[in-house]
Amino acid sequence: MSSNTVTYLYKEQLLNLLETLNSTMAHFIRCIAPNQKRLPGVIDPHLVIHQLRCNGVLEGIRICRQGYPNRMPFDEFIGRYRILISDTDLGYGRIAVQRFFDTIDLDPALIQIGKTKIYCKVGVISELENRRKNHLNLLMCGIQASIRWYLEQQHYKQLLKNSEATLIIQNNIRCFTETSTWHWYRLLLIVKELIPLNKNKVRLEEMLKKNDELTKELSNFRNKYEELQKLLDEANIKIKSLEDEKESQIWQNTEMREELRRHEELMEMMEKRFDEQHAKVMKIHSCLQDNEKKIELIENEKKNLEGQLCKVRNCKESCICKLNCEREYELRRKVENDLEIYERTKKEMELKLELMHKERDEESNITQEYA
């Protein structure tokens, strides 16, 4: 492996230094000599600048000004400074940051937009914080002014109501004091007590008439109520009978459903039995066809045996004529034995044929019954 270069070592030292600084709350105190004469209140600008340049302060400030020391994620940046342009819809992410800086009056060279973060030069964040602070102050002043205006309006409305109520009370008191000392008003009160006597008699008669009419209407309403009550009782009876009929109908429906279910089960069972019997019939039919084929074969064998028998008989006759007496006896005995064997086989074949005919008749009868 090649040895580490000076640049690599310097980079590692800077990274370690930054890591240490970020993990601690470090602060620095730089002592600057204001003058070489050691006098109070005297500052030599060239000496101070020379010391700051030699200490690296000016170079650090220059690097910070040329670089982008302040960085923030898009969402955090928009969430904090969206209030500066709350009237527009920014959106989210990189597009929101781009719209934000297009809207506000700020030099584009002071910021750089990355993939996930916004990079700002020195002074940009402080400028945005000042604008945010001023904007919040304006908003708070506006809110406080609106609240004060609302409270004053409510107080003014209450004072207006109180003044109107005071004026009404004062007017009523003046009217009462004026009428209470007026003699004609006192006379009116005395006469007013005497006037309603005749009117009360007329009103009493009218009220009695109205009472009679109301009693008649009440009796009519009672009669109608009794009639309606009778109709209601009849309707309740009909409803009860209909409910009984409904219950009986429901019971009949359940019985019919149960019977229908039994019939369906019976139909399924009959279909299964029919399928089984149909399979048996088809099997019997196939057996019947096989037996018919066997009967045809047996009949063919019978015909062949009969032909052979005729040949044997012809041979017998020819042999009897040709053979001598000695051989004739032996031949006759042999032929008789053959005839006995043939007759025996013939009887057996006839019995088998009869049995097969009987089986075929029985199978045909069975097929006719199931058909």
Secondary structure, DSSP 8 states (H G I E B T S, - for coil): -----HHHHHHHHHHHHHHHHHHS---------S-SS--TT---HHHHHHHHHHHTHHHHHHHHHHS--EEEEHHHHHHHHGGGGTTS---SHHHHHHHHHHHS---GGGEEE-SSEEEE-TTHHHHHHHHHHHHHHHHHHHHHHHHHHHHHHHHHHHHHHHHHHHHHHHHHHHHHHHHHT-HHHHHHHHHHHHTHHHHHHHHHHHHHHHHHHHHHHHHHHHHHHHHHHHHHHHHHHHHHHHHHHHHHHHHHHHHHHHHHHHHHHHHHHHHHHHHHHHHHHHHHHHHHHHHHHHHHHHHHHHHHHHHHHHHHHHHHHHHHHHS-HHHHHHHHHHHHHHHHHHHHHHHHHHHHHHHHHHHHHHHHHHHHHH-
